[in-house]
Amino acid sequence: MISPVSRFNTTRWTLVQAAAVNPTEDSGEALATLCQAYWRPVYVFIRRHGHDREQAEDLTQEFFTHLLEKNYLIAANPERGRFRSFLLIAVKHFLANQWDREHASKRGGSQTRISIDSVEAENWYLPAVVDEVTPESLFERRWALSLLEHVMSRLRAEFETAGKAEEFEKLSMFLNRDSEDVRYKQLAEEMGLSVGALRMAVHRLRRSYRRLLREEIAQTVSEPEQTDEELRFLLATLTG
């Protein structure tokens, strides 16, 4: 049997850190997966630094090109232990050396590209911006939301694989809302279940959500004990 610590040591961020000096195909794939999941915080950070939408998209692509192709990971500090912290420091360093717009990538010029939906990013960015919001706080909030969105995508995929996509769509409302009796009664009738059976299904859904949330956080930190710290950070960022 593989111990919990051994399983943890094979997560994406620890794999990437371990292979920083001599990247492997697996570590490259792990880094690409992390970058695809968490490009939005980088985009809004660059956007908040005064770049327009097109510039922010170009610079975001250029940043990830450097990250994926030029091995910025050699500079990653294992003591920080969090992909979130590394990513924020790395994009700050990148922008400090990118004042000359001529160095930004041209559209379609990057060899390694991630899929950026700038319309979706802008739809979130514009309502979130107020005068007192710093690029750092915007980065952190978008990080937290990106992580939760990724967890929801994984949870939905689990239900779809089990042939329960419709059930997920009906039950998922209970992840974000208070459990009012009237809501349970209405949905139980619609699904042909007893209220007790519905509550049990919701309990299983929430348990799966918590499991995936912890798994996703674990993918971005270096040590198991950092998972709870990062979870507290996540909640504080979303409720602060």
Backbone torsions as a table, in degrees:
resi	resn	phi	psi	omega
1	MET	NA	137.5	178.1
2	ILE	-83.0	131.7	-179.0
3	SER	-72.8	157.2	177.5
4	PRO	-55.6	-38.0	-179.5
5	VAL	-65.4	-41.3	179.2
6	SER	-63.2	-41.9	177.9
7	ARG	-62.7	-40.2	-178.3
8	PHE	-63.7	-38.3	-175.9
9	ASN	-67.8	-10.0	178.2
10	THR	-100.9	8.7	179.9
11	THR	-71.3	167.3	-168.0
12	ARG	-58.7	-50.9	-174.2
13	TRP	-68.3	-39.8	178.1
14	THR	-67.3	-34.9	176.0
15	LEU	-63.7	-44.0	180.0
16	VAL	-64.2	-45.3	179.8
17	GLN	-62.0	-42.5	-177.7
18	ALA	-64.1	-29.1	-176.5
19	ALA	-103.3	18.7	-175.3
20	ALA	-60.1	-41.1	-177.7
21	VAL	-77.8	-39.3	179.5
22	ASN	-126.2	82.4	-176.4
23	PRO	-58.7	144.9	176.7
24	THR	-116.7	170.5	177.3
25	GLU	-61.3	-40.7	179.7
26	ASP	-65.7	-42.9	-179.0
27	SER	-69.1	-34.9	176.8
28	GLY	-64.7	-40.7	177.1
29	GLU	-66.4	-39.3	179.2
30	ALA	-63.4	-42.7	179.1
31	LEU	-66.0	-42.0	179.0
32	ALA	-61.6	-38.3	178.6
33	THR	-64.7	-44.3	178.1
34	LEU	-63.0	-43.3	-179.0
35	CYS	-63.6	-41.4	179.8
36	GLN	-65.1	-35.6	-179.4
37	ALA	-74.3	-27.7	-170.2
38	TYR	-126.7	33.7	175.6
39	TRP	-75.6	-25.6	-174.5
40	ARG	-61.5	-42.8	176.9
41	PRO	-59.5	-36.4	178.7
42	VAL	-66.8	-43.2	179.9
43	TYR	-59.5	-48.4	-176.7
44	VAL	-70.6	-30.4	176.2
45	PHE	-63.9	-47.3	178.8
46	ILE	-64.7	-41.4	179.8
47	ARG	-61.2	-42.2	-178.0
48	ARG	-70.6	-17.4	176.6
49	HIS	-80.1	7.7	172.2
50	GLY	103.4	3.3	178.8
51	HIS	-85.2	143.6	178.6
52	ASP	-76.1	178.7	-173.3
53	ARG	-58.8	-46.9	-178.2
54	GLU	-67.1	-42.5	178.1
55	GLN	-62.9	-41.7	-179.1
56	ALA	-63.8	-39.2	178.7
57	GLU	-66.2	-44.6	179.0
58	ASP	-62.2	-45.8	-178.3
59	LEU	-67.3	-34.9	176.7
60	THR	-63.8	-44.1	177.0
61	GLN	-62.8	-42.6	180.0
62	GLU	-63.5	-40.7	178.9
63	PHE	-60.3	-48.1	-177.8
64	PHE	-71.7	-27.0	172.9
65	THR	-61.4	-46.6	177.3
66	HIS	-62.5	-42.5	-177.2
67	LEU	-63.2	-41.3	-174.9
68	LEU	-85.5	-29.4	-172.5
69	GLU	-106.8	-24.7	-173.1
70	LYS	-110.9	11.0	171.7
71	ASN	56.4	53.4	171.9
72	TYR	-58.4	-18.6	-172.5
73	LEU	-65.2	-16.3	177.1
74	ILE	-59.7	-29.0	-178.7
75	ALA	-86.8	-1.1	-178.9
76	ALA	-66.8	133.7	-179.2
77	ASN	-94.7	109.9	-178.4
78	PRO	-58.8	-25.5	-178.8
79	GLU	-67.6	-28.4	177.1
80	ARG	-70.9	-44.0	168.3
81	GLY	74.1	2.6	-176.7
82	ARG	-125.3	132.0	175.9
83	PHE	-61.1	-37.4	177.8
84	ARG	-55.6	-48.7	-178.6
85	SER	-65.3	-43.9	179.0
86	PHE	-61.1	-44.3	-176.7
87	LEU	-63.1	-41.5	-179.9
88	LEU	-65.5	-45.1	179.2
89	ILE	-64.2	-40.7	-178.2
90	ALA	-64.9	-41.9	-178.8
91	VAL	-72.3	-31.0	173.9
92	LYS	-63.1	-45.4	178.6
93	HIS	-62.7	-41.8	179.9
94	PHE	-60.5	-47.1	-178.8
95	LEU	-66.5	-34.8	179.6
96	ALA	-63.0	-22.9	-179.7
97	ASN	-108.0	14.2	-176.1
98	GLN	-125.1	27.2	-178.0
99	TRP	-64.8	-32.7	178.6
100	ASP	-78.1	112.0	-175.7
101	ARG	-61.8	-20.2	-179.1
102	GLU	-65.7	-19.3	-178.7
103	HIS	-86.1	-9.5	178.6
104	ALA	-70.8	148.8	-178.6
105	SER	-68.8	146.4	173.4
106	LYS	-84.2	153.0	-177.8
107	ARG	-58.5	128.3	179.9
108	GLY	83.6	1.0	-174.2
109	GLY	-87.5	-20.1	-176.6
110	SER	-75.6	138.0	176.1
111	GLN	-73.8	-39.9	178.1
112	THR	-108.0	120.6	-176.6
113	ARG	-128.3	148.8	171.8
114	ILE	-108.2	160.0	-178.3
115	SER	-83.1	111.9	-178.5
116	ILE	-112.5	120.0	174.7
117	ASP	-98.2	88.7	-174.4
118	SER	-67.5	-26.7	177.4
119	VAL	-65.4	-46.5	177.3
120	GLU	-61.8	-41.4	-179.5
121	ALA	-64.2	-42.0	179.7
122	GLU	-67.1	-37.1	179.0
123	ASN	-61.7	-30.9	175.3
124	TRP	-84.9	-40.8	-172.7
125	TYR	-63.7	-49.4	-171.6
126	LEU	-61.3	-47.7	178.5
127	PRO	-67.6	-23.9	-175.7
128	ALA	-80.3	-19.7	-173.6
129	VAL	-82.9	124.1	169.2
130	VAL	-130.1	164.9	-170.8
131	ASP	-55.4	-38.3	-173.2
132	GLU	-86.3	-3.3	-178.2
133	VAL	-76.5	125.9	178.1
134	THR	-86.3	159.3	175.1
135	PRO	-57.1	-36.8	-179.1
136	GLU	-65.1	-45.8	-179.1
137	SER	-68.4	-33.6	176.8
138	LEU	-67.6	-40.7	175.8
139	PHE	-57.9	-47.9	-175.8
140	GLU	-65.2	-41.0	179.8
141	ARG	-68.1	-40.9	178.9
142	ARG	-67.7	-32.6	174.3
143	TRP	-60.2	-49.3	-178.4
144	ALA	-59.8	-44.5	-179.6
145	LEU	-67.1	-37.9	178.5
146	SER	-62.7	-40.5	179.3
147	LEU	-63.2	-45.6	179.4
148	LEU	-65.2	-37.7	177.6
149	GLU	-63.4	-38.7	179.2
150	HIS	-67.3	-38.9	177.6
151	VAL	-62.1	-44.4	179.2
152	MET	-63.0	-37.4	178.5
153	SER	-64.6	-41.2	178.7
154	ARG	-66.6	-39.7	179.5
155	LEU	-66.1	-43.3	177.7
156	ARG	-60.8	-41.5	-179.5
157	ALA	-63.3	-37.6	177.8
158	GLU	-62.2	-44.0	179.5
159	PHE	-67.1	-39.8	179.8
160	GLU	-64.3	-40.4	178.9
161	THR	-62.2	-34.3	179.3
162	ALA	-84.7	5.1	-179.6
163	GLY	73.2	26.8	-176.4
164	LYS	-122.0	36.2	-177.5
165	ALA	-61.2	-42.1	-179.3
166	GLU	-65.3	-38.8	178.3
167	GLU	-62.7	-41.6	179.3
168	PHE	-60.5	-46.1	-178.0
169	GLU	-60.2	-33.9	-179.3
170	LYS	-79.4	-38.3	-175.5
171	LEU	-83.2	-23.5	-171.9
172	SER	-62.2	-20.8	178.4
173	MET	-60.7	-26.5	-177.0
174	PHE	-78.7	-6.1	176.2
175	LEU	-76.7	-27.9	-173.4
176	ASN	-117.7	3.1	-176.9
177	ARG	-128.5	158.2	174.6
178	ASP	-65.6	150.4	-177.5
179	SER	-87.2	86.7	178.5
180	GLU	-86.4	138.6	-177.6
181	ASP	-57.3	-38.7	-176.6
182	VAL	-64.9	-34.4	179.9
183	ARG	-68.0	-39.9	177.8
184	TYR	-64.1	-44.2	-177.5
185	LYS	-63.0	-43.2	-178.4
186	GLN	-64.3	-45.7	-177.6
187	LEU	-71.9	-35.6	179.0
188	ALA	-60.8	-42.8	177.7
189	GLU	-63.4	-42.3	-178.5
190	GLU	-64.2	-36.5	-176.6
191	MET	-92.5	-3.2	-179.8
192	GLY	69.8	35.7	-179.8
193	LEU	-118.9	162.0	169.5
194	SER	-77.9	159.0	178.4
195	VAL	-60.6	-38.5	179.2
196	GLY	-62.6	-41.6	179.4
197	ALA	-66.7	-37.9	178.1
198	LEU	-65.5	-43.4	178.3
199	ARG	-60.7	-38.0	178.0
200	MET	-66.3	-39.6	178.0
201	ALA	-64.1	-40.5	178.0
202	VAL	-65.7	-39.5	177.5
203	HIS	-59.5	-44.0	178.9
204	ARG	-65.2	-39.0	178.1
205	LEU	-61.4	-47.5	-179.3
206	ARG	-65.0	-36.8	178.3
207	ARG	-64.8	-41.9	177.4
208	SER	-65.0	-39.3	178.5
209	TYR	-62.1	-45.5	179.5
210	ARG	-63.1	-39.7	177.9
211	ARG	-61.3	-47.7	-178.9
212	LEU	-67.7	-34.5	178.1
213	LEU	-61.9	-46.8	179.8
214	ARG	-66.7	-38.6	177.8
215	GLU	-62.8	-42.6	-178.3
216	GLU	-67.0	-41.7	176.7
217	ILE	-61.9	-41.9	-179.3
218	ALA	-60.1	-28.9	179.2
219	GLN	-67.5	-15.5	-173.4
220	THR	-113.6	5.1	178.8
221	VAL	-125.9	166.7	-173.5
222	SER	-97.9	-23.2	-176.1
223	GLU	-129.6	145.5	-178.5
224	PRO	-56.9	-37.4	-177.2
225	GLU	-69.2	-14.8	178.4
226	GLN	-78.7	-12.9	-177.7
227	THR	-63.1	-46.9	179.5
228	ASP	-65.9	-37.7	177.8
229	GLU	-62.6	-42.9	-179.5
230	GLU	-69.4	-33.8	176.0
231	LEU	-64.2	-42.1	176.9
232	ARG	-63.4	-40.5	176.6
233	PHE	-60.4	-43.9	-179.4
234	LEU	-58.3	-49.2	-178.4
235	LEU	-65.7	-39.8	-179.8
236	ALA	-65.8	-37.0	179.9
237	THR	-67.0	-38.2	-177.1
238	LEU	-80.8	-24.2	-177.4
239	THR	-104.9	-9.1	-176.4
240	GLY	-76.5	NA	NA
